[in-house]
Structure formats: C-alpha cells, structure tokens
Amino acid sequence: MSRSQGRATWSAISKIAFSGERPWLLRPLTQRPSGSRFQLWRRFSVVAPEIDQNDTGSVVSPSKIRNVAVIAHVDHGKTTLMDRILRQCGAAVPHERALDSISLEKERGITIASKYTSMSYGGVELNMLDTPGHADFGGEVERVVGMVEGAVLVVDAGEGPLAQTRFVVAKALARGIRPILLLNKVDRPSVTQKRCGEVESMIFDLFANMGASDEQLDFPVLYASAKEGWASKEFTKGGTVEENKMGMGPLLDAIVEHVQPPSGDLKAPFQMLVSMMERDPYLGRLVTGRIASGIVRVGDRVHGLRWHDNVCKPVEEGKVVKLMKKKGTTTVLVDCAGAGDIVSIAGLSQPSIGHTISTIEVSEGLPAAPMDPPTISMTFGVNDSPLAGRDGHLLTGPKIGERLMQEAESNLSIAVVPTASQDAYEVQGRGELQLGILIENMRREGFELSVSPPAVMYKTENGRKLEPIEEVVIEVQDEHAGVVIEAMSHRRGTLLDMGPCAEAVGRTRLIFSCPSRGLVGYRSVFSTDTHGTGFMHRAFLQYGKYRGALGNVRKGALVSMATGTITAYSLMNLEARGILFVQPGMETYDGMVIGEHSRDTDLELNPVKSKELTNVRAASKDENVRLTPPRQISLEEAIGYVVADELIEVTPKAIRLRKKALDSSKRKTIRRVLKDK
C-alpha cells in the first residue's frame, strides 16, 4: 500500500469509526459494525476522543448507593435470603440458590466464593454481597468487608450464634460496620418470642465481648423466614396475607435507612481497590472492586499499582476495554461508573487482588485489607504410583505448579511455596476443607497428583511453641455426649462449657477448645460416633501453647505387598484382619493402603492371591464367596485419615491411599526411624 493510499484508508476509517452519536469503542458489542469495516477498525486501533472527567453524566451519585454484605454462620440461610431479595426487586431467579454458581457449591449446599450483585429498590442502587460462612473460606469474607458500609448478620433463631458467627462478626466489627441483625427461621414451631429475646441478648454479649462501639451495639433487629420469603420489624410467625405481601420490603427499608452511603468524590481521580478476580475466556482477567473515588469510563487509560516493601510500584498500564456490572443474575455492560459503585473491569492482564487500579496521574495505591495467616499446609506433587497416567491428562510438575499459582492469584488466603523438589509445591491455607475443595477442582479438570497429609503451621514467640487453637461447638443426643468427650480428650481438646440445647429436648451442647491438628479427620469419626445425628461447628480462636502429642486417634494400615488385580478369594481370608477399602477387580500395587488394621501396627498382605484349581475343586466354588462391602473413602476423609508416612493418590476417577515409600525395605527403615523419634 502506498503512502497516499494509506492516508486515504485512514481517513475513511476515521469517518466510519466516529460517525453517529458516539464512537464504536464506547458502543455495546451489538451496536458495533461488523464484517470488513469492523476488522479495519480493530486493525488500526481507533482511539476514542478525550472525555471530560468532570462530566458526571449518567453516573449514579454515591448518596443513592448502598453497599451491603450478607454474613452468617453456615446453613443459617444467607443464599436463600439473597434469592428472596432478588425476587423482591424484580430479578428473574431461575432456581433456588441462584448465586451458587460453582458446581461444588450446588452439590454441597455451601457458599465457597463470595459473589456480588446489584438491584434497584426505592430509587436506591443496592450492591449486595453473599459471603461464605465457613471459617476455611474466611479470606473471602476479609476481602469483601472492605467493599461495604453495612452488613446483614443472619442468625438462626433456633440455634443462636455459633462458632463461625463469631468469626464473621469479628471481621465486620473490625471494619467499623454496624450490622443489621436478622433472626431467620422464626417460622419454626420451636422458635418463640422468648427464644428470640435470648438470641438477641447473646448477640449483644458477643458484640460487647468483641469491643463493639456504642453505635454498633445499638443494632436494628428484624425477624424473617427466608424460606417463606418475608421479613418483619416485629416478631411474628408469618402466614397472613398482609405479612406475605410485604415480602422482604422491611429488610430492604432497614438497609436504606441504617446503612450509610459510600463516601467518595466523583471529581477526584479514579481509584479502585481490587477485591475479586476471575478469568473470562474472551476478555481475559476481570478485576472487581468498589470505586474509591472518581469516575471510570470505557476507553480510559489506567494502570495497576501494588505495594511492595512499603513502596508503591506500577504493575501494568492499559486501557479499560469493558466495564461490567452484575444486575440480578445477569451481567450487563455499562459505559461509566463512579465513586461508591462496585464494577468489574477488563483490559489489564497483571493486576490481582489487593492491587489498585487508577488513572495514570495517580501514583499512590490504596491500602489493602489485612489477611489472617494460613494455619495448615499440604504438599502437592506429581503422582508417581504404578497406576499413574491412566485417568488424567495433566500429570507434570509444571502443569500442577501453574494451576496452583493461578489459584493463589484469585484467592489470597492460599499461598503456594516451592519446595526443594521441582515437582512438588507446599500449599498453605485455612483448613482441610479449603484445600480439599482445591484438590477436588483440580481432579475434575483432569489433574493427577499426590497429596501429603495436612501439617499444622506452628509459631514461636519468646521461645514458646504456639499452635492454632479452634473453638468447637457440638450438639449431640444426650447418649452420645460421653463418646464425644472421650474422643475430644484424645485430640487434646478442653471442655469449656456443657449444657442442654434450649431449642431441642434430649440434646446436649458441648463447647471445646481444641488444636487444629486434633480436628483433622475428626468429622467423619464424629458422624460415625453420633450415628449421623450430631452437629459440629468449628472456627479459629487463637494461637495457644502447644498441648503435646495426640492420643491414639487411628489404627494401623493394611498395606498391599503385591501388584495386580485384587481377588475375592484373597479378600475372604483378609477380612478378619480389619476394615477393607477395596473390592475384587480393583488394581493394586506394592505399598498401596487397602484397609485399616484392627491393631495399632501396619500389616503387609497379598490381596491378589488366587485359588489354585485342581481336578478335585469345582470351578464355580468362588461364586459362594460373600464379602462385607468395603468402606468408601471420600477425599475429605482421606485428607484426615492419612498419617506422616502416607500419601493420597488423586486422579479424576479414583482416590487411593498409599505409603510414601513403595518399596517394602524402605518402609521398614522409615518405620524404624519414626519409632526411634
């Protein structure tokens, strides 16, 4: 193309690009030209004309915005409440727990990652955030409480505040938030007005013990049934036409009245602290946060800033390609957004959670919220068992490391530390449930890996060894209380309180303080001891003095000493040795754990031995073999079951337990060393 032809082409593109009311760069995708004209525009990178930053235009005023987080203990009704609020504001909710978008959230019925959405109510823009209630996902709560000025504390009116209620309340009060107390599930027959008064007193005492201010102690109280879809300022059991017609209106009115609007100057330079991050297959990295000041528009030049060694350094400079906002259960494109609003920005590939996105002239980043340190670690490595490579397709150390680094970018409560081995990484987190969710996601993506047992992260202060201590609240039938107390004593637990449950006859509530290492793997044992009728809730309490070695919490293992296909004939003779984890037809190898020994020592067995056939034995004799069904080990049970000299082999189709050393002679040496210690 000649110079004159190039000038003519550029002139034509400029006329096309900036024709109409606004340039293509600021138009939604559906309004942009297609075909050859769009390809020419993409090729020559047409830049939008400069916009006056003082022009607020259609930006929502901060006084018309309310940013609110819904916080609660597990299973107290947060996500169901969000469904009812969305319906109240006219959003289309396709199914129950619509905000639980992750497959594991739908399967387990818990919230794993924080989500935000927005809706309009009474001329006010409500930005609502649904947060996890489990302490293992506390990093999600810590990140989002900095985005809001108010919180709705949901408490089960029957159960009252539990261990994880204390955790989420502490995060909210530390940020100066004045929560709105919502007593949920008041429609239950066991919940009375007297019981609600007792729960209110418990919440008041909880706030006071945490050093709440006078303003925070003067919290509004509402009563609701998220399941039936109504809320009330006065105690009621619901059911009348007038009450049901109000729906969630009283709660939304209380949010508008009691939650302060965000502070922020629309005319100041644009700044936003990144609090959430996700990846889009078309747009790349999407960063989400609350705008601290100024206005951001599509096409603006921005850069990322991060603090490192008390120095703020630029990360990347780029352009706002897309500006998005969650509306109900959908995502919409917007042209601009101002201070106080919560939006998602696409166009930058490097900024992550805790970084600041701002205009080019700003050189100081916003302070990030402090995060609690990890309390537990596990080592993720390459699967080197004889059965490796049969199920998955992502097998190598670099692939595993890349996936873990991606997880650490979007979840600041997880830290990935390289080890001396190039094919192994130490992953630090808040608890075995959090790391178990990560492992489950990886195996569903096609990874094969080996995982070490959880190791508690200790501290040393003034020459004293400290370990993480958790508060455990347990509710069981009266006849199971003794078994639970005995089991917790073996795990170095200390009984703090014991008494009858106020909302249930014949049940006892126990409160313990117990080391985190003692609770690893206890949940499955607890379910067995209480015949599935008990409830256990736990939350991090503090770092305390090391309480010594644990008692006898696990038997020895039945270890395979042969490689091949397991036979029914062999298992028939091995059943008396303990509880089996395998069944006929499964593959095994030397060093694989196939069951739990009835004694405290490991026992090596041959599970592949077959019956020798002679002319006096009938070939159909094996059909009469009847075996006890094997114990199925889930991933969470495996994480709590394995000990120091064992590993978990994780593949997309199987969870296996194995010894670290597959050679029999090496295992004997390791046992001898551990015994000497």
Helices and strands as residue ranges (DSSP letters): H 3-17, G 24-26, G 29-31, H 35-44, G 62-64, E 65-72, H 78-88, H 103-108, E 115-121, E 124-130, G 135-137, H 138-144, G 145-147, E 150-156, H 163-174, E 178-184, H 193-209, H 214-217, E 221-225, E 230-232, H 241-246, H 249-258, E 271-280, E 284-293, E 295-297, E 301-308, E 311-319, E 322-327, E 330-333, E 336-338, E 342-346, E 356-359, E 376-381, H 397-410, E 415-418, E 424-429, H 432-444, E 449-451, E 455-456, E 459-461, E 464-477, G 478-480, H 481-490, E 494-500, E 507-515, H 516-519, H 522-529, E 535-545, E 557-560, E 564-565, H 568-574, G 575-577, E 578-580, E 587-588, E 592-597, E 603-605, G 619-624, H 635-641, E 646-650, E 655-659, H 664-676
